[in-house]
Amino acid sequence: MRRTLRRKIRTTIIFFLILTRLIAVGCLLSLLGYFGRYYFLFEQIDSFRVQAFVVCCVGLVLAAFTRQRAVGFVMLVVALLHAVQFHSLYLPKKPVVAQETLRVMSANLLASNTDSREFINQINEIKPDVIVFQEYTSHWHQSLSSSLVEYLHRQVEIINSPFGIAIYSKQPFINAEVTYFTKAVYPAIDVTVNVRPEPVRVLAVHPVPPMNAATFNNRNQYLEALASEVRLAVGPVIVAGDFNAVPWSWQLKQLMDHAGLSSAREGFGLKPTWPGGFVPLWIPIDHILHNDRFSVVEFNTEDSAGSDHKPVWAELSFQ
């Protein structure tokens, strides 16, 4: 009886020893995400940096339990290297005294999603001033254009694929156009909304997801061209959409640095938006970016409403 118990204890200890070391190897491999700027597979690893941090913390507990100090130290270092990339999302921001504000919403509708009722209810509850839509198909155009009667001012590019795009606004446009930042057939929309205290330029974007080397390069070129366009802008600017990039990705940081943009998500936490209901893989790839003419009063997400993305919205205060 005692021998059997000892054997079980010994087997359990060996199992946890092996498991801890395997987790340590996985944690070390997750550092390949730091090379995400060079190769699409490394960027895929980089996208799940928060998940890698959680795994490292679990491994750290197991290392302490199995008294593997060296292994525990390695996982502590890796966990800190990951945390430093996204910790700014959780740093508290100074309270904003809101005066004139603009509420902006961005939603990837999912081209194959045909249930618009819940999403329309969300819009009526949130009451955004401007809405940016991605995956805007003929079905969604028919449903939304007939239901959102407050949003009389629209610029749309209907495509029955994931790359249809649109902007709806309660206030009139000074100008509006469909534009292309690269030679690829992925449109963006560029409008100037006539709001007080001054007009706001809003760009709706949806670059291709970086699933292979070609689309990785295409997405990066799109973001580079977008940065060049926004850098020349004068006055308040908002860029919103599904960027297919997480906040800590090198490519998105370059866009924000070169274009003088900030993320409305900063200070409000991770707020993941994709992929739908599969919580373990949730990452934030839908963003609302703004220049220094705004401060952020509030940022949040909503239920996915049948899409594989959660909508995001922000209350922006004019500076």
Disulfide bonds with the S-S distance in Angstrom:
none
